[in-house]
């Protein structure tokens, strides 16, 4: 586990409720498209990695799939059990999945590869646990960032926050570009075929207080900056949040924030390479 992985694990401890109220609703939007890309249907065996509050697992079970859902955080699994009672839950985290090769018809990861320290190894693990001919699909946020994701940095800068601390990052040699080309390269590097990436765009609708609940509870980059910040700075940040989001309020009082995600899909070759064993190594994206 890299220092980035350790940092991410600590960030999510006990935050399932705040995540479900705020960012969880945002991340739920591509769930149906993700399952369509993975071919999730009645009778299929599906692995949902990084299940969070169980949104994808519940939708897959509703389609009649047999679902195994994993997450590294206990509070997330506890929350997911309430929404996806038919799923099997296992506490685990990429890049270590405790399942034999070829166990599933499909594996999905909804906004998970942006939280791992070795995305290439994570993509390879997703491929490893899927049978020949099966599908791997995942979503990530794109770069450059859409307006919704840029909002938090704009709020912090407008509040006159001090320079941001140097936090753990994914090593350059292990990372991938958050672009369609970068997603496709990551999938090919994991040994997948028929790779493709599409951009999903939408306007996220949210109550302003629900949306603020994410960073207020330490979630996201602004949440990290708020943690331990002086009361005066926290007050200024909230004031700038109210000011900058005012332009996005609709007649119903809800925010309307434009955003986008990348949805990548690849197929496991019918003839497996020697990478299929548990000791193989993924090819790094270049």
HUUR-V979758 format. One record per residue. N is the residue number from 0. SS is DSSP state (H for helix, E for strand, - for the rest). PSI is psi in radians with two decimals (999 if undefined). OMEGA is omega in radians with two decimals (999 if undefined). Layout:
# HUUR-V979758
N;SS;PSI;OMEGA  N;SS;PSI;OMEGA
This chain:
# HUUR-V979758
0;-;2.26;-3.12  1;-;2.94;3.08  2;H;-0.55;3.08  3;H;-0.75;3.10  4;H;-0.80;-3.14  5;H;-0.73;3.10  6;H;-0.78;-3.13  7;H;-0.71;3.14  8;H;-0.79;-3.10  9;H;-0.55;-3.13  10;H;-0.53;-2.98  11;H;-0.04;-3.08  12;-;2.13;3.06  13;-;0.27;-3.04  14;-;0.31;-3.08  15;H;-0.76;-3.08  16;H;-0.80;3.14  17;H;-0.66;3.12  18;H;-0.78;-3.12  19;H;-0.62;-3.12  20;H;-0.55;-3.00  21;-;-1.58;-3.03  22;H;-0.42;3.13  23;H;-0.64;3.14  24;H;-0.62;3.05  25;H;-0.85;-3.07  26;H;-0.27;3.12  27;-;-0.38;-3.01  28;-;-0.81;-3.10  29;-;0.09;-2.97  30;H;-0.78;-3.14  31;H;-0.73;3.10  32;H;-0.66;3.10  33;H;-0.78;-3.14  34;H;-0.62;3.05  35;H;-0.78;-3.12  36;H;-0.55;-3.13  37;-;-0.02;3.12  38;-;0.51;-3.11  39;-;2.18;-3.12  40;-;3.11;-3.12  41;-;2.27;3.09  42;-;-0.22;-3.13  43;-;2.62;3.11  44;E;2.01;-3.00  45;E;2.37;3.05  46;E;2.14;3.10  47;E;1.87;-3.06  48;E;2.28;-3.07  49;-;0.92;-2.97  50;-;-0.40;-3.12  51;-;-2.28;-3.14  52;-;0.12;3.03  53;-;0.29;-3.09  54;H;-0.90;-3.11  55;H;-0.72;3.14  56;H;-0.76;-3.13  57;H;-0.73;3.12  58;H;-0.71;3.13  59;H;-0.74;3.10  60;H;-0.61;3.08  61;H;-0.42;3.07  62;-;-0.09;-3.13  63;-;0.15;3.11  64;-;2.68;3.00  65;E;2.02;-2.90  66;E;2.30;2.89  67;E;2.24;-3.11  68;E;2.35;3.13  69;E;2.64;3.02  70;E;2.69;-3.14  71;-;-0.34;-3.00  72;-;2.18;-3.09  73;H;-0.69;-3.11  74;H;-0.54;3.08  75;H;-0.78;3.13  76;H;-0.72;3.11  77;H;-0.71;3.11  78;H;-0.73;-3.09  79;H;-0.56;3.13  80;H;-0.54;-3.14  81;H;-0.45;-3.11  82;H;-0.32;-3.12  83;-;1.14;-3.03  84;-;-0.42;-3.09  85;-;-0.14;-3.10  86;-;2.74;2.97  87;E;2.36;-3.08  88;E;2.40;3.13  89;E;2.34;3.07  90;E;2.00;-3.11  91;-;2.93;-3.12  92;E;2.54;3.00  93;-;2.54;0.12  94;-;0.48;-3.11  95;E;1.80;3.12  96;-;2.13;-3.01  97;-;0.94;-3.12  98;-;2.55;3.09  99;-;2.75;3.09  100;-;2.44;3.04  101;-;0.37;-3.09  102;-;-0.58;-2.95  103;E;2.75;3.03  104;E;-0.45;-3.13  105;E;2.65;3.04  106;E;2.36;-3.14  107;E;2.68;3.10  108;E;1.87;-3.06  109;E;1.84;-3.13  110;-;0.90;-3.12  111;-;-0.66;-3.08  112;H;-0.27;3.02  113;H;-0.01;3.13  114;H;0.29;-3.14  115;-;2.62;-3.08  116;-;-0.21;3.13  117;-;1.39;-3.09  118;H;-0.60;-3.14  119;H;-0.76;3.10  120;H;-0.62;3.12  121;H;-0.79;3.12  122;H;-0.67;3.12  123;H;-0.70;3.11  124;H;-0.72;3.09  125;H;-0.74;3.11  126;H;-0.72;-3.05  127;H;-0.69;-3.03  128;-;0.01;-3.13  129;E;2.44;-3.12  130;E;2.77;3.02  131;E;2.33;-3.10  132;E;-0.20;3.14  133;E;3.11;-2.99  134;E;2.57;3.01  135;E;2.32;3.12  136;E;2.47;3.09  137;E;2.79;3.06  138;E;2.60;3.00  139;E;2.78;3.04  140;-;2.47;-3.10  141;-;2.90;2.99  142;-;2.29;0.09  143;-;2.69;-3.06  144;-;2.51;2.99  145;-;2.96;-3.11  146;H;-0.71;-3.12  147;H;-0.83;-3.10  148;H;-0.51;3.12  149;H;-0.38;-3.04  150;H;-0.77;-3.03  151;H;-0.73;3.09  152;H;-0.67;3.12  153;H;-0.69;3.11  154;H;-0.80;-3.10  155;H;-0.76;3.14  156;H;-0.72;-3.13  157;H;-0.51;3.13  158;-;-0.07;3.13  159;-;0.59;3.13  160;-;2.65;3.12  161;-;2.94;3.11  162;-;2.44;-3.09  163;-;2.47;-3.13  164;-;2.71;3.12  165;-;1.73;-3.08  166;-;2.79;3.08  167;-;2.45;3.13  168;-;2.82;3.03  169;-;2.30;3.12  170;-;2.45;-3.07  171;H;-0.72;-3.07  172;H;-0.21;3.14  173;H;-0.15;-3.01  174;-;3.06;3.08  175;-;2.70;3.13  176;-;2.34;3.10  177;-;1.06;3.11  178;-;2.86;3.07  179;H;-0.72;3.12  180;H;-0.70;3.13  181;H;-0.68;3.09  182;H;-0.79;3.13  183;H;-0.68;3.13  184;H;-0.69;3.11  185;H;-0.76;3.14  186;H;-0.76;3.12  187;H;-0.67;3.12  188;H;-0.44;3.09  189;-;0.03;3.11  190;-;0.26;-3.14  191;E;2.70;3.12  192;E;3.05;3.13  193;E;0.71;-3.06  194;E;2.58;3.08  195;E;2.75;3.12  196;E;2.30;3.07  197;E;2.68;3.10  198;E;2.18;3.09  199;E;2.19;-3.14  200;E;2.44;3.10  201;E;3.00;3.05  202;E;2.05;-3.13  203;E;2.19;3.13  204;E;2.25;-3.06  205;E;2.58;2.95  206;-;2.41;-3.05  207;H;-0.64;3.13  208;H;-0.64;3.09  209;H;-0.71;-3.11  210;H;-0.64;3.10  211;H;-0.42;-3.08  212;H;-0.46;3.12  213;H;-1.17;3.14  214;H;-0.55;3.13  215;H;-0.42;3.12  216;-;0.38;3.01  217;-;0.23;-3.10  218;-;2.45;3.11  219;H;3.08;-3.10  220;H;-0.74;3.11  221;H;-0.63;3.09  222;H;-0.70;3.09  223;H;-0.71;-3.11  224;H;-0.52;3.11  225;H;-0.53;-3.10  226;-;2.06;3.14  227;-;0.01;3.14  228;-;2.60;3.09  229;-;2.62;-3.09  230;H;-0.66;-3.12  231;H;-0.72;3.11  232;H;-0.72;3.10  233;H;-0.70;3.13  234;H;-0.76;3.13  235;H;-0.69;3.13  236;H;-0.76;3.11  237;H;-0.66;3.10  238;H;-0.74;3.13  239;H;-0.59;3.04  240;H;-0.82;3.13  241;H;-0.72;-3.11  242;H;-0.82;-3.04  243;H;-0.43;3.11  244;H;-0.23;-3.10  245;H;-0.64;-3.12  246;H;-0.28;-3.09  247;H;0.09;3.13  248;E;2.31;3.09  249;-;3.07;3.12  250;-;-0.45;3.13  251;-;0.02;3.13  252;-;0.01;3.14  253;-;2.61;3.03  254;E;2.57;3.01  255;E;1.78;-3.00  256;E;2.04;-3.14  257;E;2.38;3.13  258;E;3.14;-3.13  259;E;2.80;3.08  260;E;2.73;3.04  261;E;2.29;3.11  262;E;1.94;-3.13  263;E;2.46;-3.12  264;E;2.49;3.04  265;E;2.77;-3.10  266;E;2.45;3.06  267;E;2.24;-3.10  268;-;2.58;-3.14  269;-;-0.50;3.04  270;-;1.96;-3.09  271;-;2.53;3.03  272;-;3.13;3.12  273;H;-0.02;3.06  274;H;-0.16;-2.98  275;H;-0.31;3.11  276;-;2.91;-3.08  277;-;-0.26;-3.09  278;-;0.07;-3.13  279;-;2.90;3.12  280;-;2.41;3.13  281;-;2.74;3.02  282;-;2.29;-3.09  283;-;2.48;2.97  284;-;2.54;3.14  285;-;999;999
